[in-house]
Each structure stands twice: as structure tokens, then as C-alpha cells.
Amino acid sequence: MNYNFNEQDIKVLDRIIEARRSVRVFKEEIPSDSMIKAVIQVGVYAPYAGLAVAGEMDLRRFFVIKKDNQIINSINEIIKATAKSNLKLLEKSLEVNPFLKEKSQGFVRRLSFTSQAGLQDLTQAPCFIIIAERKGMPPVEKQSLAHTMQNMWLKATVLGLGFRLISMIENLSESNDFCKLLGLPYGEFAFNGCIIGYQVNEPTKRNRMSLENSISWL
Ligand SMILES: Cc1cc2nc3c(=O)[nH]c(=O)nc-3n(C[C@H](O)[C@H](O)[C@H](O)COP(=O)(O)O)c2cc1C
């Protein structure tokens, strides 16, 4: 297939990639169903691990939860319980690894807070999307989820929608209650999540890694 991209196409692609930012504060307005579908469409197009999921038709699923859907409260209860048990496990492993202990302080605080409060930002999210990717061998479902997210993030950007990754959702892959709530068989899918909506403020200017310092020509 030859799409014959021209200079203008390349400039547009660069502008979209450049414009992609994390948005963490959203207006109340919920994006239209057609916009939500447009974002999910490119998630469907994202690559998947052919060998890992060979023969499977049901590879990737998207669950859309709009603001004021009470299901968010049930998800938050599952998030709290999962954060609590992950915190216990982490604290145990940190007892025998002082180096990791120093590096993990921020994450331990985050888990501890989440185990008590859940993810409060989810209750305010105009549109929360959970993505489920079928697990396989080799176990590369997290990479497929990242590709899916990136496609969706770029499409949201070009549609003028803000986008926020909610990576805590990854931890729910081991939760039987979460699988039940989504109507998926336990153990067969990995998860990630994101919020889309209209941003309140322009994101702050960011510090970029310099191209020259990032490349080594070997
Ligand atoms: C693997 C990964 C997980 C992330 N998880 C979260 C998250 O849970 N919540 C969040 O607000 N941002 C999350 N981010 C976004 C980063 O904080 C953000 O991309 C980074 O600070 C650079 O800012 P930018 O996206 O505006 O360029 C995550 C990014 C990556 C790559």
C-alpha cells in the first residue's frame, strides 16, 4: 500500500506529535459519542502481537464510562483494595532491599494514599476509557496497550481533546472483581485506562530532552 505522503503530511504529523500533552484538569463537558468513537477507532488500528494472540478474534476491548456513572464508585473500591494489597507486598519486598526502599518513597506514598482514597480524579472524569488487551505468549500485552494508548492520545490531540493516562488501572489485571465488573473472564486480559475531555488550561511549557544528547551514532 502506498499512501504517497507529502511534505505537508509530514509537517502535520510532527505538529500533532509535538502538541501531545498530558492533561489533568478537565471541563465538565462530555465529548460526543462520535468523538469518543473516533479516538477508539485508532486504538483498534494499533498493532497487536500476532504470535502471542494467534487464532484469537477477541483481542482488544474498550469500555467507555461517562461522568456520573455510578460504576466509577465500584471501580474505585476495587482500586483501593488492590492498592492496599500491592502496598503490603511492596513493603515486604522493600524490607530486604534498602536501595529500592530509597527509590520507592514517592510510589509508596502514592499507593498508600490510593489505598485510602481511591482515584478521586476518576469521579470527575468526563469520559474514562478502559482498554483490555488479551494476554498471550510471549507476554507482551502491556506493549500492545502502550501502542493503543499512543494512537488514541494522538487522535485525541488532533480532535482538540485532552488526554490523561491512568496507569494505576494496569494493577487491576489481577483483580477478579474488576474482570467480573467488565464481564471478562478472569486472567485472560491486561488493562490500562485513560481520561479524555476538554482541557481547562493550556499545559505548562515542558523541558525536552535534546536530540543531540539523546543520540549515539555507533
Ligand atoms: C508509562 C507511563 C505511565 C503514566 N502514567 C500516568 C498516570 O497514571 N497519570 C498521569 O497523570 N500521567 C501519567 N503519565 C504521563 C506522564 O506523567 C507524562 O507523559 C510526562 O510527565 C510528560 O508530560 P507530557 O505527557 O505532557 O509530555 C504516564 C506516562 C507514561 C509513559
The ligand as an SDF file (V2000), in Angstrom:
LIG
                    3D

 31 33  0  0  0  0  0  0  0  0999 V2000
    4.1040    4.5080   31.3370 C   0  0  0  0  0  0  0  0  0  0  0  0
    3.5030    5.8480   31.6850 C   0  0  0  0  0  0  0  0  0  0  0  0
    2.5730    5.9270   32.7030 C   0  0  0  0  0  0  0  0  0  0  0  0
    1.9900    7.1590   33.0180 C   0  0  0  0  0  0  0  0  0  0  0  0
    1.0270    7.1960   33.9920 N   0  0  0  0  0  0  0  0  0  0  0  0
    0.4030    8.3640   34.2400 C   0  0  0  0  0  0  0  0  0  0  0  0
   -0.6680    8.4100   35.1870 C   0  0  0  0  0  0  0  0  0  0  0  0
   -1.0720    7.4100   35.7730 O   0  0  0  0  0  0  0  0  0  0  0  0
   -1.2650    9.6000   35.4220 N   0  0  0  0  0  0  0  0  0  0  0  0
   -0.8700   10.7500   34.7770 C   0  0  0  0  0  0  0  0  0  0  0  0
   -1.4470   11.8070   35.0380 O   0  0  0  0  0  0  0  0  0  0  0  0
    0.1360   10.7340   33.8610 N   0  0  0  0  0  0  0  0  0  0  0  0
    0.7660    9.5810   33.5760 C   0  0  0  0  0  0  0  0  0  0  0  0
    1.7640    9.5370   32.6260 N   0  0  0  0  0  0  0  0  0  0  0  0
    2.0920   10.7670   31.8750 C   0  0  0  0  0  0  0  0  0  0  0  0
    3.4660   11.3310   32.2030 C   0  0  0  0  0  0  0  0  0  0  0  0
    3.4930   11.8500   33.5100 O   0  0  0  0  0  0  0  0  0  0  0  0
    3.7510   12.4140   31.1490 C   0  0  0  0  0  0  0  0  0  0  0  0
    3.7010   11.8370   29.8690 O   0  0  0  0  0  0  0  0  0  0  0  0
    5.0980   13.0820   31.3540 C   0  0  0  0  0  0  0  0  0  0  0  0
    5.1030   13.8070   32.5470 O   0  0  0  0  0  0  0  0  0  0  0  0
    5.4340   14.0470   30.1940 C   0  0  0  0  0  0  0  0  0  0  0  0
    4.4200   15.0350   30.0320 O   0  0  0  0  0  0  0  0  0  0  0  0
    3.5720   15.1660   28.6850 P   0  0  0  0  0  0  0  0  0  0  0  0
    2.7470   13.9160   28.5170 O   0  0  0  0  0  0  0  0  0  0  0  0
    2.7100   16.3900   28.8880 O   0  0  0  0  0  0  0  0  0  0  0  0
    4.5360   15.3310   27.5370 O   0  0  0  0  0  0  0  0  0  0  0  0
    2.3610    8.3270   32.3050 C   0  0  0  0  0  0  0  0  0  0  0  0
    3.3000    8.2220   31.2720 C   0  0  0  0  0  0  0  0  0  0  0  0
    3.8540    7.0070   30.9620 C   0  0  0  0  0  0  0  0  0  0  0  0
    4.8350    6.9130   29.7980 C   0  0  0  0  0  0  0  0  0  0  0  0
  1  2  1  0
  2  3  1  0
  2 30  2  0
  3  4  2  0
  4  5  1  0
  4 28  1  0
  5  6  2  0
  6  7  1  0
  6 13  1  0
  7  8  2  0
  7  9  1  0
  9 10  1  0
 10 11  2  0
 10 12  1  0
 12 13  2  0
 13 14  1  0
 14 15  1  0
 14 28  1  0
 15 16  1  0
 16 17  1  0
 16 18  1  0
 18 19  1  0
 18 20  1  0
 20 21  1  0
 20 22  1  0
 22 23  1  0
 23 24  1  0
 24 25  2  0
 24 26  1  0
 24 27  1  0
 28 29  2  0
 29 30  1  0
 30 31  1  0
M  END
$$$$
